Amino acid sequence: MNSTDPLSPVAPPFSVAPATLPGGVAPTILSGNAVLPSSVAPAILPGNAVSSNPDLDLLVIGTALVEITPDVPGIPLTQARSLIPFPSGAAANFALALARLGRKVGFLSRVGDDELGEWLRERLAEHGVDVSQVTPVPGQLTTVSFCWMDGAGAKTFYFYRFAGKSDPMAVVTEADIKQENIARSRIFDFTEATIRKEPLRSAAMKAARLAREAGREVCYAVNYRPASWSDGQTAMIEAQRRAIAAADIVVMNEDEARLLTGNADLPAAIASVAGLGPRVIAVTCGERGALLRVGEQEQWVPGRKVVVRYDIGAGDTFHAGLCAGHLMSLPPDRLGRFASDAAALKISRDGSPESFPTCDEVLAFMEIPI
């Protein structure tokens, strides 16, 4: 455990409304990669590691943006009397959550050459994220989103991201990916958002390849967003399967598992995903919980119910809990509970970076019976 933050009281009774993560993912989702038997250990390839002693626990590539939301959670934008900005974007949320859990996190991203870009870099850095690879793009503005959720958990997003104007991450190419930077971390992490279009797709895949060549692990989160793909479904599936094959650890939901494999039967779909190469596969199943496959072993963890206050970023928090638990070498059952309870705590709080739970808070929450 690498957290010195004091424990804080856990918010309201955890037996009221069922909490659901974005995309129907339940906060209790088993996933991850703990200390594995040698027969199922992740494939670590010999290669050209620049450093045998990484100074980061994890490096994530992805988007950072400014999220603007009502200052009162659970009300629509039209009823808000004031709005507040948060650093956001799936990768930025993930980095913030992982840093809050006590890990050393590097972020590879681009922001606009404007005051919002400076604000993002400063906010990320003050919360413990290494932003040495977050740089401004001349001539571009920083992406902005407006988002809110109602009392029932439904979420609305408006993204102000326009090609060539306010989409700085789109300019990242393979030339921006340097082996010495990739080799700085124990794990390289990427998600579906980085493989939607070229040239970012080739850049992300190069980074995954360099990580494996350097003897590092790779984590990939499917996180499929249909509206964000301009290519057809066939091209999307092909790109996703290539990304899965490049990873040691994969996170997805049950619908994604079925879609990407063509198998309606979930166990068959998971076996098909395993055939692509990842040793650890986490498949979330909504409020019911999730299924973890480690090598040939499968384990189920049921969902936990919490009072939902603000569940934007919950899936990113679970993703962070997964990686933090893996880095802590938690056994599979504890790993699943850790990732799930990190997300459960997040959705019971507001949307600020401080609402991401600390390691001590998650460990204490894990002791509360479901």
HUBEL-V572566 format. One record per residue. N is the residue number from 1. RES is the residue in three letters. PHI is phi in whole degrees, -180 to 180 (* if undefined). OMEGA is omega in whole degrees, 0 to 359 (none if undefined). Layout:
<<N | RES | PHI | OMEGA> <N | RES | PHI | OMEGA>>
This chain:
<<1 | MET | * | 186> <2 | ASN | -128 | 181> <3 | SER | -129 | 176> <4 | THR | -113 | 181> <5 | ASP | -69 | 178> <6 | PRO | -70 | 176> <7 | LEU | -70 | 175> <8 | SER | -120 | 182> <9 | PRO | -59 | 175> <10 | VAL | -77 | 185> <11 | ALA | -66 | 195> <12 | PRO | -30 | 181> <13 | PRO | -51 | 186> <14 | PHE | -99 | 181> <15 | SER | -143 | 184> <16 | VAL | -100 | 187> <17 | ALA | -74 | 175> <18 | PRO | -65 | 180> <19 | ALA | -97 | 179> <20 | THR | -127 | 179> <21 | LEU | -79 | 179> <22 | PRO | -52 | 179> <23 | GLY | 77 | 177> <24 | GLY | 84 | 181> <25 | VAL | -86 | 179> <26 | ALA | -77 | 180> <27 | PRO | -67 | 176> <28 | THR | -97 | 185> <29 | ILE | -129 | 179> <30 | LEU | -85 | 177> <31 | SER | -164 | 170> <32 | GLY | 124 | 187> <33 | ASN | -152 | 181> <34 | ALA | -102 | 176> <35 | VAL | -69 | 188> <36 | LEU | -102 | 171> <37 | PRO | -58 | 183> <38 | SER | -60 | 182> <39 | SER | -72 | 181> <40 | VAL | -125 | 181> <41 | ALA | -64 | 179> <42 | PRO | -57 | 180> <43 | ALA | -73 | 176> <44 | ILE | -106 | 187> <45 | LEU | -92 | 173> <46 | PRO | -66 | 181> <47 | GLY | -174 | 190> <48 | ASN | -109 | 181> <49 | ALA | -59 | 180> <50 | VAL | -74 | 180> <51 | SER | -134 | 178> <52 | SER | -84 | 181> <53 | ASN | -126 | 181> <54 | PRO | -59 | 179> <55 | ASP | -95 | 176> <56 | LEU | -120 | 172> <57 | ASP | -75 | 184> <58 | LEU | -154 | 172> <59 | LEU | -120 | 179> <60 | VAL | -117 | 174> <61 | ILE | -108 | 180> <62 | GLY | 166 | 189> <63 | THR | -92 | 169> <64 | ALA | -121 | 179> <65 | LEU | -147 | 177> <66 | VAL | -100 | 179> <67 | GLU | -99 | 179> <68 | ILE | -114 | 187> <69 | THR | -144 | 176> <70 | PRO | -57 | 181> <71 | ASP | -74 | 176> <72 | VAL | -109 | 181> <73 | PRO | -61 | 174> <74 | GLY | 92 | 176> <75 | ILE | -116 | 180> <76 | PRO | -71 | 182> <77 | LEU | -59 | 183> <78 | THR | -66 | 180> <79 | GLN | -99 | 183> <80 | ALA | -75 | 175> <81 | ARG | -98 | 174> <82 | SER | -152 | 182> <83 | LEU | -122 | 180> <84 | ILE | -129 | 178> <85 | PRO | -95 | 174> <86 | PHE | -131 | 167> <87 | PRO | -67 | 187> <88 | SER | -153 | 193> <89 | GLY | 99 | 186> <90 | ALA | -56 | 182> <91 | ALA | -69 | 179> <92 | ALA | -67 | 176> <93 | ASN | -59 | 179> <94 | PHE | -60 | 180> <95 | ALA | -63 | 179> <96 | LEU | -63 | 181> <97 | ALA | -64 | 182> <98 | LEU | -69 | 177> <99 | ALA | -64 | 178> <100 | ARG | -64 | 177> <101 | LEU | -81 | 173> <102 | GLY | 95 | 181> <103 | ARG | -99 | 177> <104 | LYS | -89 | 189> <105 | VAL | -119 | 171> <106 | GLY | -105 | 184> <107 | PHE | -128 | 175> <108 | LEU | -107 | 184> <109 | SER | -156 | 176> <110 | ARG | -133 | 176> <111 | VAL | -128 | 177> <112 | GLY | -73 | 179> <113 | ASP | -88 | 186> <114 | ASP | -149 | 182> <115 | GLU | -65 | 178> <116 | LEU | -66 | 176> <117 | GLY | -64 | 176> <118 | GLU | -62 | 180> <119 | TRP | -61 | 179> <120 | LEU | -62 | 180> <121 | ARG | -59 | 182> <122 | GLU | -67 | 181> <123 | ARG | -66 | 179> <124 | LEU | -63 | 182> <125 | ALA | -65 | 183> <126 | GLU | -70 | 176> <127 | HIS | -101 | 169> <128 | GLY | 96 | 180> <129 | VAL | -91 | 176> <130 | ASP | -75 | 184> <131 | VAL | -107 | 181> <132 | SER | -63 | 177> <133 | GLN | -108 | 173> <134 | VAL | -105 | 187> <135 | THR | -127 | 179> <136 | PRO | -78 | 178> <137 | VAL | -108 | 180> <138 | PRO | -56 | 177> <139 | GLY | 85 | 180> <140 | GLN | -114 | 173> <141 | LEU | -99 | 179> <142 | THR | -77 | 179> <143 | THR | -65 | 179> <144 | VAL | -126 | 172> <145 | SER | -131 | 169> <146 | PHE | -108 | 180> <147 | CYS | -149 | 176> <148 | TRP | -161 | 178> <149 | MET | -135 | 177> <150 | ASP | -92 | 184> <151 | GLY | -66 | 181> <152 | ALA | -91 | 178> <153 | GLY | 99 | 178> <154 | ALA | -71 | 184> <155 | LYS | -118 | 177> <156 | THR | -126 | 180> <157 | PHE | -129 | 168> <158 | TYR | -125 | 181> <159 | PHE | -107 | 175> <160 | TYR | -101 | 184> <161 | ARG | -135 | 185> <162 | PHE | -125 | 184> <163 | ALA | -55 | 178> <164 | GLY | 78 | 183> <165 | LYS | -120 | 183> <166 | SER | -143 | 178> <167 | ASP | -136 | 188> <168 | PRO | -62 | 182> <169 | MET | -67 | 183> <170 | ALA | -68 | 182> <171 | VAL | -90 | 181> <172 | VAL | -67 | 181> <173 | THR | -125 | 178> <174 | GLU | -58 | 181> <175 | ALA | -64 | 180> <176 | ASP | -83 | 183> <177 | ILE | -98 | 183> <178 | LYS | -112 | 183> <179 | GLN | -59 | 182> <180 | GLU | -64 | 177> <181 | ASN | -77 | 179> <182 | ILE | -64 | 183> <183 | ALA | -75 | 179> <184 | ARG | -70 | 188> <185 | SER | -116 | 177> <186 | ARG | -76 | 180> <187 | ILE | -131 | 169> <188 | PHE | -105 | 186> <189 | ASP | -127 | 174> <190 | PHE | -147 | 182> <191 | THR | -132 | 182> <192 | GLU | -54 | 183> <193 | ALA | -61 | 182> <194 | THR | -90 | 181> <195 | ILE | -117 | 182> <196 | ARG | -71 | 186> <197 | LYS | -142 | 170> <198 | GLU | -84 | 6> <199 | PRO | -89 | 183> <200 | LEU | -62 | 180> <201 | ARG | -59 | 180> <202 | SER | -66 | 178> <203 | ALA | -65 | 181> <204 | ALA | -65 | 180> <205 | MET | -68 | 176> <206 | LYS | -64 | 180> <207 | ALA | -62 | 178> <208 | ALA | -62 | 180> <209 | ARG | -65 | 180> <210 | LEU | -65 | 178> <211 | ALA | -63 | 179> <212 | ARG | -64 | 179> <213 | GLU | -64 | 180> <214 | ALA | -87 | 179> <215 | GLY | 80 | 179> <216 | ARG | -97 | 174> <217 | GLU | -92 | 180> <218 | VAL | -128 | 175> <219 | CYS | -118 | 179> <220 | TYR | -129 | 177> <221 | ALA | -111 | 185> <222 | VAL | -63 | 169> <223 | ASN | 46 | 188> <224 | TYR | -66 | 177> <225 | ARG | -121 | 187> <226 | PRO | -53 | 185> <227 | ALA | -67 | 183> <228 | SER | -93 | 181> <229 | TRP | -101 | 176> <230 | SER | -92 | 176> <231 | ASP | -76 | 177> <232 | GLY | -73 | 183> <233 | GLN | -64 | 180> <234 | THR | -61 | 179> <235 | ALA | -67 | 178> <236 | MET | -62 | 181> <237 | ILE | -62 | 179> <238 | GLU | -62 | 180> <239 | ALA | -65 | 180> <240 | GLN | -65 | 181> <241 | ARG | -66 | 176> <242 | ARG | -65 | 179> <243 | ALA | -67 | 178> <244 | ILE | -60 | 181> <245 | ALA | -66 | 180> <246 | ALA | -86 | 189> <247 | ALA | -111 | 171> <248 | ASP | -93 | 183> <249 | ILE | -126 | 181> <250 | VAL | -133 | 177> <251 | VAL | -123 | 178> <252 | MET | -157 | 173> <253 | ASN | -100 | 186> <254 | GLU | -66 | 178> <255 | ASP | -66 | 178> <256 | GLU | -65 | 179> <257 | ALA | -60 | 180> <258 | ARG | -68 | 182> <259 | LEU | -63 | 187> <260 | LEU | -78 | 180> <261 | THR | -112 | 183> <262 | GLY | 77 | 179> <263 | ASN | -106 | 177> <264 | ALA | -73 | 179> <265 | ASP | -78 | 187> <266 | LEU | -62 | 178> <267 | PRO | -57 | 178> <268 | ALA | -67 | 179> <269 | ALA | -64 | 180> <270 | ILE | -65 | 178> <271 | ALA | -63 | 178> <272 | SER | -66 | 177> <273 | VAL | -62 | 179> <274 | ALA | -60 | 179> <275 | GLY | -65 | 178> <276 | LEU | -80 | 174> <277 | GLY | 132 | 183> <278 | PRO | -65 | 181> <279 | ARG | -89 | 180> <280 | VAL | -123 | 183> <281 | ILE | -129 | 177> <282 | ALA | -110 | 179> <283 | VAL | -120 | 181> <284 | THR | -86 | 186> <285 | CYS | -131 | 176> <286 | GLY | 62 | 183> <287 | GLU | -66 | 183> <288 | ARG | -70 | 182> <289 | GLY | 135 | 181> <290 | ALA | -160 | 181> <291 | LEU | -119 | 177> <292 | LEU | -112 | 173> <293 | ARG | -116 | 176> <294 | VAL | -120 | 187> <295 | GLY | 62 | 179> <296 | GLU | -96 | 184> <297 | GLN | -94 | 178> <298 | GLU | -123 | 180> <299 | GLN | -144 | 181> <300 | TRP | -108 | 174> <301 | VAL | -128 | 181> <302 | PRO | -73 | 180> <303 | GLY | -76 | 175> <304 | ARG | -109 | 178> <305 | LYS | -100 | 177> <306 | VAL | -140 | 172> <307 | VAL | -82 | 184> <308 | VAL | -86 | 175> <309 | ARG | -111 | 182> <310 | TYR | -157 | 187> <311 | ASP | -104 | 172> <312 | ILE | -74 | 183> <313 | GLY | 93 | 181> <314 | ALA | -67 | 179> <315 | GLY | -63 | 177> <316 | ASP | -67 | 178> <317 | THR | -69 | 176> <318 | PHE | -60 | 178> <319 | HIS | -56 | 179> <320 | ALA | -66 | 178> <321 | GLY | -62 | 176> <322 | LEU | -59 | 183> <323 | CYS | -70 | 178> <324 | ALA | -63 | 179> <325 | GLY | -63 | 176> <326 | HIS | -63 | 180> <327 | LEU | -66 | 176> <328 | MET | -85 | 181> <329 | SER | 61 | 176> <330 | LEU | -69 | 174> <331 | PRO | -68 | 188> <332 | PRO | -52 | 182> <333 | ASP | -67 | 178> <334 | ARG | -71 | 179> <335 | LEU | -61 | 179> <336 | GLY | -62 | 179> <337 | ARG | -65 | 181> <338 | PHE | -63 | 181> <339 | ALA | -62 | 182> <340 | SER | -67 | 183> <341 | ASP | -73 | 173> <342 | ALA | -61 | 179> <343 | ALA | -67 | 180> <344 | ALA | -62 | 177> <345 | LEU | -63 | 181> <346 | LYS | -60 | 185> <347 | ILE | -75 | 177> <348 | SER | -88 | 183> <349 | ARG | -124 | 180> <350 | ASP | -83 | 186> <351 | GLY | -96 | 184> <352 | SER | -74 | 176> <353 | PRO | -58 | 179> <354 | GLU | -70 | 181> <355 | SER | -79 | 175> <356 | PHE | -65 | 185> <357 | PRO | -73 | 173> <358 | THR | -87 | 179> <359 | CYS | -60 | 181> <360 | ASP | -62 | 180> <361 | GLU | -63 | 180> <362 | VAL | -65 | 181> <363 | LEU | -61 | 178> <364 | ALA | -69 | 181> <365 | PHE | -66 | 180> <366 | MET | -61 | 182> <367 | GLU | -82 | 178> <368 | ILE | -80 | 181> <369 | PRO | -61 | 178> <370 | ILE | -79 | none>>
